[in-house]
């Protein structure tokens, strides 16, 4: 079974950076898709960034130009580089994976059966 573990969350001041990592043991990185979701208090969960083995990526409009998603296939790991962080980025960030690739990965949560426990990102103003 695929095991998903997120790491890299923490406290940072506005304008700072964090790099989140998603390790997906048991996932074949030649045929996969991974999405990052986030949920802030009082708000609905939203898709943030996605990547698939086809090399296509997705970013929600609010993070375009600030977040970068990449994969290290040899280590079964996806990274989310988060720059120019804003207080509104504060949320629990979840990594979700599926074992079949998607040409254009969109953050449709029902298509991602394997979820991590989440990692807290807090951005102070």
Phi and psi in radians as a Rosetta constraint file:
Dihedral C 1 N 2 CA 2 C 2 CIRCULARHARMONIC -1.248 0.35
Dihedral N 2 CA 2 C 2 N 3 CIRCULARHARMONIC 2.301 0.35
Dihedral C 2 N 3 CA 3 C 3 CIRCULARHARMONIC -2.018 0.35
Dihedral N 3 CA 3 C 3 N 4 CIRCULARHARMONIC 2.177 0.35
Dihedral C 3 N 4 CA 4 C 4 CIRCULARHARMONIC -1.984 0.35
Dihedral N 4 CA 4 C 4 N 5 CIRCULARHARMONIC 2.227 0.35
Dihedral C 4 N 5 CA 5 C 5 CIRCULARHARMONIC -2.329 0.35
Dihedral N 5 CA 5 C 5 N 6 CIRCULARHARMONIC 2.155 0.35
Dihedral C 5 N 6 CA 6 C 6 CIRCULARHARMONIC -1.678 0.35
Dihedral N 6 CA 6 C 6 N 7 CIRCULARHARMONIC 2.676 0.35
Dihedral C 6 N 7 CA 7 C 7 CIRCULARHARMONIC -2.701 0.35
Dihedral N 7 CA 7 C 7 N 8 CIRCULARHARMONIC 2.907 0.35
Dihedral C 7 N 8 CA 8 C 8 CIRCULARHARMONIC 1.852 0.35
Dihedral N 8 CA 8 C 8 N 9 CIRCULARHARMONIC -0.091 0.35
Dihedral C 8 N 9 CA 9 C 9 CIRCULARHARMONIC -1.218 0.35
Dihedral N 9 CA 9 C 9 N 10 CIRCULARHARMONIC 2.919 0.35
Dihedral C 9 N 10 CA 10 C 10 CIRCULARHARMONIC 2.939 0.35
Dihedral N 10 CA 10 C 10 N 11 CIRCULARHARMONIC -2.875 0.35
Dihedral C 10 N 11 CA 11 C 11 CIRCULARHARMONIC -1.782 0.35
Dihedral N 11 CA 11 C 11 N 12 CIRCULARHARMONIC 2.365 0.35
Dihedral C 11 N 12 CA 12 C 12 CIRCULARHARMONIC -2.638 0.35
Dihedral N 12 CA 12 C 12 N 13 CIRCULARHARMONIC 2.605 0.35
Dihedral C 12 N 13 CA 13 C 13 CIRCULARHARMONIC -1.382 0.35
Dihedral N 13 CA 13 C 13 N 14 CIRCULARHARMONIC 2.700 0.35
Dihedral C 13 N 14 CA 14 C 14 CIRCULARHARMONIC -0.925 0.35
Dihedral N 14 CA 14 C 14 N 15 CIRCULARHARMONIC 2.380 0.35
Dihedral C 14 N 15 CA 15 C 15 CIRCULARHARMONIC 1.608 0.35
Dihedral N 15 CA 15 C 15 N 16 CIRCULARHARMONIC -0.195 0.35
Dihedral C 15 N 16 CA 16 C 16 CIRCULARHARMONIC -1.464 0.35
Dihedral N 16 CA 16 C 16 N 17 CIRCULARHARMONIC -3.031 0.35
Dihedral C 16 N 17 CA 17 C 17 CIRCULARHARMONIC -2.330 0.35
Dihedral N 17 CA 17 C 17 N 18 CIRCULARHARMONIC 2.657 0.35
Dihedral C 17 N 18 CA 18 C 18 CIRCULARHARMONIC -2.478 0.35
Dihedral N 18 CA 18 C 18 N 19 CIRCULARHARMONIC 2.673 0.35
Dihedral C 18 N 19 CA 19 C 19 CIRCULARHARMONIC -2.127 0.35
Dihedral N 19 CA 19 C 19 N 20 CIRCULARHARMONIC 2.040 0.35
Dihedral C 19 N 20 CA 20 C 20 CIRCULARHARMONIC -1.583 0.35
Dihedral N 20 CA 20 C 20 N 21 CIRCULARHARMONIC 2.554 0.35
Dihedral C 20 N 21 CA 21 C 21 CIRCULARHARMONIC -2.181 0.35
Dihedral N 21 CA 21 C 21 N 22 CIRCULARHARMONIC 2.490 0.35
Dihedral C 21 N 22 CA 22 C 22 CIRCULARHARMONIC -2.200 0.35
Dihedral N 22 CA 22 C 22 N 23 CIRCULARHARMONIC 1.909 0.35
Dihedral C 22 N 23 CA 23 C 23 CIRCULARHARMONIC -1.677 0.35
Dihedral N 23 CA 23 C 23 N 24 CIRCULARHARMONIC 2.145 0.35
Dihedral C 23 N 24 CA 24 C 24 CIRCULARHARMONIC -2.083 0.35
Dihedral N 24 CA 24 C 24 N 25 CIRCULARHARMONIC 1.434 0.35
Dihedral C 24 N 25 CA 25 C 25 CIRCULARHARMONIC -1.176 0.35
Dihedral N 25 CA 25 C 25 N 26 CIRCULARHARMONIC 2.411 0.35
Dihedral C 25 N 26 CA 26 C 26 CIRCULARHARMONIC 1.517 0.35
Dihedral N 26 CA 26 C 26 N 27 CIRCULARHARMONIC -0.008 0.35
Dihedral C 26 N 27 CA 27 C 27 CIRCULARHARMONIC -1.719 0.35
Dihedral N 27 CA 27 C 27 N 28 CIRCULARHARMONIC 2.237 0.35
Dihedral C 27 N 28 CA 28 C 28 CIRCULARHARMONIC -1.381 0.35
Dihedral N 28 CA 28 C 28 N 29 CIRCULARHARMONIC 2.009 0.35
Dihedral C 28 N 29 CA 29 C 29 CIRCULARHARMONIC -1.448 0.35
Dihedral N 29 CA 29 C 29 N 30 CIRCULARHARMONIC 0.177 0.35
Dihedral C 29 N 30 CA 30 C 30 CIRCULARHARMONIC -1.682 0.35
Dihedral N 30 CA 30 C 30 N 31 CIRCULARHARMONIC 0.023 0.35
Dihedral C 30 N 31 CA 31 C 31 CIRCULARHARMONIC -2.815 0.35
Dihedral N 31 CA 31 C 31 N 32 CIRCULARHARMONIC 1.474 0.35
Dihedral C 31 N 32 CA 32 C 32 CIRCULARHARMONIC -2.804 0.35
Dihedral N 32 CA 32 C 32 N 33 CIRCULARHARMONIC 2.926 0.35
Dihedral C 32 N 33 CA 33 C 33 CIRCULARHARMONIC -2.541 0.35
Dihedral N 33 CA 33 C 33 N 34 CIRCULARHARMONIC 2.514 0.35
Dihedral C 33 N 34 CA 34 C 34 CIRCULARHARMONIC -2.330 0.35
Dihedral N 34 CA 34 C 34 N 35 CIRCULARHARMONIC 2.401 0.35
Dihedral C 34 N 35 CA 35 C 35 CIRCULARHARMONIC -2.197 0.35
Dihedral N 35 CA 35 C 35 N 36 CIRCULARHARMONIC 2.549 0.35
Dihedral C 35 N 36 CA 36 C 36 CIRCULARHARMONIC -1.735 0.35
Dihedral N 36 CA 36 C 36 N 37 CIRCULARHARMONIC 2.266 0.35
Dihedral C 36 N 37 CA 37 C 37 CIRCULARHARMONIC -2.020 0.35
Dihedral N 37 CA 37 C 37 N 38 CIRCULARHARMONIC 2.806 0.35
Dihedral C 37 N 38 CA 38 C 38 CIRCULARHARMONIC -2.495 0.35
Dihedral N 38 CA 38 C 38 N 39 CIRCULARHARMONIC 2.668 0.35
Dihedral C 38 N 39 CA 39 C 39 CIRCULARHARMONIC -2.446 0.35
Dihedral N 39 CA 39 C 39 N 40 CIRCULARHARMONIC 2.112 0.35
Dihedral C 39 N 40 CA 40 C 40 CIRCULARHARMONIC -1.732 0.35
Dihedral N 40 CA 40 C 40 N 41 CIRCULARHARMONIC 2.710 0.35
Dihedral C 40 N 41 CA 41 C 41 CIRCULARHARMONIC -0.967 0.35
Dihedral N 41 CA 41 C 41 N 42 CIRCULARHARMONIC 2.282 0.35
Dihedral C 41 N 42 CA 42 C 42 CIRCULARHARMONIC 1.359 0.35
Dihedral N 42 CA 42 C 42 N 43 CIRCULARHARMONIC 0.064 0.35
Dihedral C 42 N 43 CA 43 C 43 CIRCULARHARMONIC -2.149 0.35
Dihedral N 43 CA 43 C 43 N 44 CIRCULARHARMONIC 2.750 0.35
Dihedral C 43 N 44 CA 44 C 44 CIRCULARHARMONIC -1.300 0.35
Dihedral N 44 CA 44 C 44 N 45 CIRCULARHARMONIC 2.682 0.35
Dihedral C 44 N 45 CA 45 C 45 CIRCULARHARMONIC -1.142 0.35
Dihedral N 45 CA 45 C 45 N 46 CIRCULARHARMONIC 2.417 0.35
Dihedral C 45 N 46 CA 46 C 46 CIRCULARHARMONIC -2.301 0.35
Dihedral N 46 CA 46 C 46 N 47 CIRCULARHARMONIC 2.599 0.35
Dihedral C 46 N 47 CA 47 C 47 CIRCULARHARMONIC -1.301 0.35
Dihedral N 47 CA 47 C 47 N 48 CIRCULARHARMONIC 2.463 0.35
Dihedral C 47 N 48 CA 48 C 48 CIRCULARHARMONIC -1.942 0.35
Dihedral N 48 CA 48 C 48 N 49 CIRCULARHARMONIC -1.112 0.35
Dihedral C 48 N 49 CA 49 C 49 CIRCULARHARMONIC -2.589 0.35
Dihedral N 49 CA 49 C 49 N 50 CIRCULARHARMONIC 2.545 0.35
Dihedral C 49 N 50 CA 50 C 50 CIRCULARHARMONIC -2.425 0.35
Dihedral N 50 CA 50 C 50 N 51 CIRCULARHARMONIC 2.746 0.35
Dihedral C 50 N 51 CA 51 C 51 CIRCULARHARMONIC -2.595 0.35
Dihedral N 51 CA 51 C 51 N 52 CIRCULARHARMONIC 2.597 0.35
Dihedral C 51 N 52 CA 52 C 52 CIRCULARHARMONIC -2.317 0.35
Dihedral N 52 CA 52 C 52 N 53 CIRCULARHARMONIC 2.974 0.35
Dihedral C 52 N 53 CA 53 C 53 CIRCULARHARMONIC -1.152 0.35
Dihedral N 53 CA 53 C 53 N 54 CIRCULARHARMONIC -0.287 0.35
Dihedral C 53 N 54 CA 54 C 54 CIRCULARHARMONIC -1.261 0.35
Dihedral N 54 CA 54 C 54 N 55 CIRCULARHARMONIC -0.180 0.35
Dihedral C 54 N 55 CA 55 C 55 CIRCULARHARMONIC 1.537 0.35
Dihedral N 55 CA 55 C 55 N 56 CIRCULARHARMONIC 0.080 0.35
Dihedral C 55 N 56 CA 56 C 56 CIRCULARHARMONIC -1.584 0.35
Dihedral N 56 CA 56 C 56 N 57 CIRCULARHARMONIC 2.615 0.35
Dihedral C 56 N 57 CA 57 C 57 CIRCULARHARMONIC -2.330 0.35
Dihedral N 57 CA 57 C 57 N 58 CIRCULARHARMONIC 2.776 0.35
Dihedral C 57 N 58 CA 58 C 58 CIRCULARHARMONIC -2.317 0.35
Dihedral N 58 CA 58 C 58 N 59 CIRCULARHARMONIC 2.449 0.35
Dihedral C 58 N 59 CA 59 C 59 CIRCULARHARMONIC -2.389 0.35
Dihedral N 59 CA 59 C 59 N 60 CIRCULARHARMONIC 2.373 0.35
Dihedral C 59 N 60 CA 60 C 60 CIRCULARHARMONIC -1.202 0.35
Dihedral N 60 CA 60 C 60 N 61 CIRCULARHARMONIC 2.662 0.35
Dihedral C 60 N 61 CA 61 C 61 CIRCULARHARMONIC -0.983 0.35
Dihedral N 61 CA 61 C 61 N 62 CIRCULARHARMONIC -0.626 0.35
Dihedral C 61 N 62 CA 62 C 62 CIRCULARHARMONIC -1.199 0.35
Dihedral N 62 CA 62 C 62 N 63 CIRCULARHARMONIC -0.260 0.35
Dihedral C 62 N 63 CA 63 C 63 CIRCULARHARMONIC -2.007 0.35
Dihedral N 63 CA 63 C 63 N 64 CIRCULARHARMONIC -0.051 0.35
Dihedral C 63 N 64 CA 64 C 64 CIRCULARHARMONIC -1.045 0.35
Dihedral N 64 CA 64 C 64 N 65 CIRCULARHARMONIC 2.348 0.35
Dihedral C 64 N 65 CA 65 C 65 CIRCULARHARMONIC 1.504 0.35
Dihedral N 65 CA 65 C 65 N 66 CIRCULARHARMONIC -0.187 0.35
Dihedral C 65 N 66 CA 66 C 66 CIRCULARHARMONIC -2.039 0.35
Dihedral N 66 CA 66 C 66 N 67 CIRCULARHARMONIC -0.603 0.35
Dihedral C 66 N 67 CA 67 C 67 CIRCULARHARMONIC -1.875 0.35
Dihedral N 67 CA 67 C 67 N 68 CIRCULARHARMONIC 2.524 0.35
Dihedral C 67 N 68 CA 68 C 68 CIRCULARHARMONIC -2.304 0.35
Dihedral N 68 CA 68 C 68 N 69 CIRCULARHARMONIC 2.279 0.35
Dihedral C 68 N 69 CA 69 C 69 CIRCULARHARMONIC -1.908 0.35
Dihedral N 69 CA 69 C 69 N 70 CIRCULARHARMONIC 2.460 0.35
Dihedral C 69 N 70 CA 70 C 70 CIRCULARHARMONIC -2.615 0.35
Dihedral N 70 CA 70 C 70 N 71 CIRCULARHARMONIC 2.860 0.35
Dihedral C 70 N 71 CA 71 C 71 CIRCULARHARMONIC -2.201 0.35
Dihedral N 71 CA 71 C 71 N 72 CIRCULARHARMONIC 2.551 0.35
Dihedral C 71 N 72 CA 72 C 72 CIRCULARHARMONIC -2.047 0.35
Dihedral N 72 CA 72 C 72 N 73 CIRCULARHARMONIC 1.597 0.35
Dihedral C 72 N 73 CA 73 C 73 CIRCULARHARMONIC -1.112 0.35
Dihedral N 73 CA 73 C 73 N 74 CIRCULARHARMONIC -0.607 0.35
Dihedral C 73 N 74 CA 74 C 74 CIRCULARHARMONIC -1.119 0.35
Dihedral N 74 CA 74 C 74 N 75 CIRCULARHARMONIC -0.476 0.35
Dihedral C 74 N 75 CA 75 C 75 CIRCULARHARMONIC -1.849 0.35
Dihedral N 75 CA 75 C 75 N 76 CIRCULARHARMONIC 0.129 0.35
Dihedral C 75 N 76 CA 76 C 76 CIRCULARHARMONIC 0.885 0.35
Dihedral N 76 CA 76 C 76 N 77 CIRCULARHARMONIC 0.826 0.35
Dihedral C 76 N 77 CA 77 C 77 CIRCULARHARMONIC -2.355 0.35
Dihedral N 77 CA 77 C 77 N 78 CIRCULARHARMONIC 2.430 0.35
Dihedral C 77 N 78 CA 78 C 78 CIRCULARHARMONIC -2.029 0.35
Dihedral N 78 CA 78 C 78 N 79 CIRCULARHARMONIC 2.425 0.35
Dihedral C 78 N 79 CA 79 C 79 CIRCULARHARMONIC -2.012 0.35
Dihedral N 79 CA 79 C 79 N 80 CIRCULARHARMONIC 2.538 0.35
Dihedral C 79 N 80 CA 80 C 80 CIRCULARHARMONIC -2.124 0.35
Dihedral N 80 CA 80 C 80 N 81 CIRCULARHARMONIC 1.828 0.35
Dihedral C 80 N 81 CA 81 C 81 CIRCULARHARMONIC -1.476 0.35
Dihedral N 81 CA 81 C 81 N 82 CIRCULARHARMONIC 2.112 0.35
Dihedral C 81 N 82 CA 82 C 82 CIRCULARHARMONIC -2.022 0.35
Dihedral N 82 CA 82 C 82 N 83 CIRCULARHARMONIC 1.907 0.35
Dihedral C 82 N 83 CA 83 C 83 CIRCULARHARMONIC -1.984 0.35
Dihedral N 83 CA 83 C 83 N 84 CIRCULARHARMONIC 2.840 0.35
Dihedral C 83 N 84 CA 84 C 84 CIRCULARHARMONIC 0.874 0.35
Dihedral N 84 CA 84 C 84 N 85 CIRCULARHARMONIC 0.846 0.35
Dihedral C 84 N 85 CA 85 C 85 CIRCULARHARMONIC -1.142 0.35
Dihedral N 85 CA 85 C 85 N 86 CIRCULARHARMONIC 2.543 0.35
Dihedral C 85 N 86 CA 86 C 86 CIRCULARHARMONIC -2.098 0.35
Dihedral N 86 CA 86 C 86 N 87 CIRCULARHARMONIC 2.713 0.35
Dihedral C 86 N 87 CA 87 C 87 CIRCULARHARMONIC -0.953 0.35
Dihedral N 87 CA 87 C 87 N 88 CIRCULARHARMONIC -0.583 0.35
Dihedral C 87 N 88 CA 88 C 88 CIRCULARHARMONIC -1.224 0.35
Dihedral N 88 CA 88 C 88 N 89 CIRCULARHARMONIC -0.132 0.35
Dihedral C 88 N 89 CA 89 C 89 CIRCULARHARMONIC -1.411 0.35
Dihedral N 89 CA 89 C 89 N 90 CIRCULARHARMONIC -0.140 0.35
Dihedral C 89 N 90 CA 90 C 90 CIRCULARHARMONIC -1.069 0.35
Dihedral N 90 CA 90 C 90 N 91 CIRCULARHARMONIC 2.183 0.35
Dihedral C 90 N 91 CA 91 C 91 CIRCULARHARMONIC -3.107 0.35
Dihedral N 91 CA 91 C 91 N 92 CIRCULARHARMONIC 2.944 0.35
Dihedral C 91 N 92 CA 92 C 92 CIRCULARHARMONIC -1.496 0.35
Dihedral N 92 CA 92 C 92 N 93 CIRCULARHARMONIC 2.214 0.35
Dihedral C 92 N 93 CA 93 C 93 CIRCULARHARMONIC -1.792 0.35
Dihedral N 93 CA 93 C 93 N 94 CIRCULARHARMONIC 2.253 0.35
Dihedral C 93 N 94 CA 94 C 94 CIRCULARHARMONIC -2.021 0.35
Dihedral N 94 CA 94 C 94 N 95 CIRCULARHARMONIC 2.446 0.35
Dihedral C 94 N 95 CA 95 C 95 CIRCULARHARMONIC -1.778 0.35
Dihedral N 95 CA 95 C 95 N 96 CIRCULARHARMONIC 2.334 0.35
Dihedral C 95 N 96 CA 96 C 96 CIRCULARHARMONIC -2.317 0.35
Dihedral N 96 CA 96 C 96 N 97 CIRCULARHARMONIC 2.457 0.35
Dihedral C 96 N 97 CA 97 C 97 CIRCULARHARMONIC -2.291 0.35
Dihedral N 97 CA 97 C 97 N 98 CIRCULARHARMONIC 2.644 0.35
Dihedral C 97 N 98 CA 98 C 98 CIRCULARHARMONIC -2.281 0.35
Dihedral N 98 CA 98 C 98 N 99 CIRCULARHARMONIC 2.617 0.35
Dihedral C 98 N 99 CA 99 C 99 CIRCULARHARMONIC -1.619 0.35
Dihedral N 99 CA 99 C 99 N 100 CIRCULARHARMONIC 0.233 0.35
Dihedral C 99 N 100 CA 100 C 100 CIRCULARHARMONIC -2.249 0.35
Dihedral N 100 CA 100 C 100 N 101 CIRCULARHARMONIC 2.325 0.35
Dihedral C 100 N 101 CA 101 C 101 CIRCULARHARMONIC -1.201 0.35
Dihedral N 101 CA 101 C 101 N 102 CIRCULARHARMONIC 2.689 0.35
Dihedral C 101 N 102 CA 102 C 102 CIRCULARHARMONIC -2.222 0.35
Dihedral N 102 CA 102 C 102 N 103 CIRCULARHARMONIC 2.281 0.35
Dihedral C 102 N 103 CA 103 C 103 CIRCULARHARMONIC -1.022 0.35
Dihedral N 103 CA 103 C 103 N 104 CIRCULARHARMONIC -0.876 0.35
Dihedral C 103 N 104 CA 104 C 104 CIRCULARHARMONIC -2.094 0.35
Dihedral N 104 CA 104 C 104 N 105 CIRCULARHARMONIC 1.728 0.35
Dihedral C 104 N 105 CA 105 C 105 CIRCULARHARMONIC -1.325 0.35
Dihedral N 105 CA 105 C 105 N 106 CIRCULARHARMONIC 2.122 0.35
Dihedral C 105 N 106 CA 106 C 106 CIRCULARHARMONIC -1.971 0.35
Dihedral N 106 CA 106 C 106 N 107 CIRCULARHARMONIC 2.638 0.35
Dihedral C 106 N 107 CA 107 C 107 CIRCULARHARMONIC -1.405 0.35
Dihedral N 107 CA 107 C 107 N 108 CIRCULARHARMONIC 1.187 0.35
Dihedral C 107 N 108 CA 108 C 108 CIRCULARHARMONIC -1.661 0.35
Dihedral N 108 CA 108 C 108 N 109 CIRCULARHARMONIC 1.793 0.35
Dihedral C 108 N 109 CA 109 C 109 CIRCULARHARMONIC -1.074 0.35
Dihedral N 109 CA 109 C 109 N 110 CIRCULARHARMONIC -0.508 0.35
Dihedral C 109 N 110 CA 110 C 110 CIRCULARHARMONIC -1.227 0.35
Dihedral N 110 CA 110 C 110 N 111 CIRCULARHARMONIC -0.241 0.35
Dihedral C 110 N 111 CA 111 C 111 CIRCULARHARMONIC -1.557 0.35
Dihedral N 111 CA 111 C 111 N 112 CIRCULARHARMONIC -0.004 0.35
Dihedral C 111 N 112 CA 112 C 112 CIRCULARHARMONIC -2.125 0.35
Dihedral N 112 CA 112 C 112 N 113 CIRCULARHARMONIC 1.681 0.35
Dihedral C 112 N 113 CA 113 C 113 CIRCULARHARMONIC -1.407 0.35
Dihedral N 113 CA 113 C 113 N 114 CIRCULARHARMONIC -0.288 0.35
Dihedral C 113 N 114 CA 114 C 114 CIRCULARHARMONIC -1.917 0.35
Dihedral N 114 CA 114 C 114 N 115 CIRCULARHARMONIC 2.015 0.35
Dihedral C 114 N 115 CA 115 C 115 CIRCULARHARMONIC -2.126 0.35
Dihedral N 115 CA 115 C 115 N 116 CIRCULARHARMONIC 2.505 0.35
Dihedral C 115 N 116 CA 116 C 116 CIRCULARHARMONIC -1.477 0.35
Dihedral N 116 CA 116 C 116 N 117 CIRCULARHARMONIC -3.127 0.35
Dihedral C 116 N 117 CA 117 C 117 CIRCULARHARMONIC -1.447 0.35
Dihedral N 117 CA 117 C 117 N 118 CIRCULARHARMONIC -0.259 0.35
Dihedral C 117 N 118 CA 118 C 118 CIRCULARHARMONIC 1.702 0.35
Dihedral N 118 CA 118 C 118 N 119 CIRCULARHARMONIC 2.682 0.35
Dihedral C 118 N 119 CA 119 C 119 CIRCULARHARMONIC -2.379 0.35
Dihedral N 119 CA 119 C 119 N 120 CIRCULARHARMONIC 2.345 0.35
Dihedral C 119 N 120 CA 120 C 120 CIRCULARHARMONIC -1.420 0.35
Dihedral N 120 CA 120 C 120 N 121 CIRCULARHARMONIC 2.277 0.35
Dihedral C 120 N 121 CA 121 C 121 CIRCULARHARMONIC -2.054 0.35
Dihedral N 121 CA 121 C 121 N 122 CIRCULARHARMONIC 2.138 0.35
Dihedral C 121 N 122 CA 122 C 122 CIRCULARHARMONIC -2.174 0.35
Dihedral N 122 CA 122 C 122 N 123 CIRCULARHARMONIC 2.161 0.35
Dihedral C 122 N 123 CA 123 C 123 CIRCULARHARMONIC -2.023 0.35
Dihedral N 123 CA 123 C 123 N 124 CIRCULARHARMONIC 2.066 0.35
Dihedral C 123 N 124 CA 124 C 124 CIRCULARHARMONIC -1.572 0.35
Dihedral N 124 CA 124 C 124 N 125 CIRCULARHARMONIC 2.612 0.35
